[in-house]
Amino acid sequence: VCDGNLRRIVYGGPCGDRQVCLWRRKVNNVYHYDAIINIRAFYGSERYCYHCNKPYQKSTDHKCEHHCGWCGRDGCAVGVDGP
C-alpha cells in the first residue's frame, strides 16, 4: 500500500492462506516499509476483500466472483447473487 495516491495498492500478488500487507512510505527521501497488522483497521472498514484489494463495510456493499452476496463468505455454494 502506497502512502500517497489515496493509499492505493502498488503490488498485489496471488491470494493464499495468509496475506502480507506492507505500507510503503517515504522517510527522509528513502522508502520505508511497515507491516500492516490489520488491513481493515488500516482502511477503517469492517471488511476487506483480498481478491479485489478493496475495503468495504457490509457484505452487500461488495460484489465479486469470490464473495457471496447473500451470506458474505468466500467460496459459498449459493453464489454472488444469492439464492
N, C-alpha and C positions, 0 to 999 in steps of 0.2 A: 504494500500500500504506500503510495507516494504522499509526502507531506503537502505538496502543492496540488493544484488541479482537482480540488474538492475530494481529496483522499481516494483517488481512483486506483484501480488495480494496475500495477505495472507489469507483473508477470503472474500468470495463473497456470500451474501445472495440472496434471491429471488428478482427479479425485481418488482418494484412497481411504483406508480405515482411519487414518489420522491426518490432520491438516496442520501445516506450519505456516503461520501468518507473521510477516515481518513488516514493520513500519520504517520506511526509508525517509530520513530527514537530513538536512544539511546543517552541520555544526562547524563553525569556523571554516567555511568553504570546503569541508570534507564530508562525504556521505557517511552517515552513521545508521546502523540498523538496530532496532529494538524489537524484542519478541512481543507479539500481541497475545496475551494470555486468554482473553475473552473477546472474540471478534464482535459479538453482539453488544457488549458494553462499549467497545471502541466506537461503534457507529450509533450507540444509543437506541438500539432496536430490540424488540422482543425475540426476533428470529433472524436467521441468516441462511441463505441458500449458497452452498459451496459450488454447486453445479453452475449457477448463473453469476456467482460473486456479487450478490445483491442483498442488502439488509431489507427487512420488512417487518411490519407489526403483527398482522393477523394472517392466518393461513389463507383467508380469502383475498388478501392483498397481493398474493404472488401466485402465478401460474407458470409452470414449466413442465417439460415432459417427464421429469424425475420426481415431481411433487404432486401428491394427491390433493385436489381442490376440495374434496369432501372431508377427509379426516386430518389433513395436514402432514401426513407422513411420507417419507421417501419409499418408493417401491410398493405401494399399496395395490392390491388386486382390483380395487374399484376404479382407479384411474384419475386423470386430471379433471375431467368434467363432472365427476360424481356419479351416483347410481342412475 
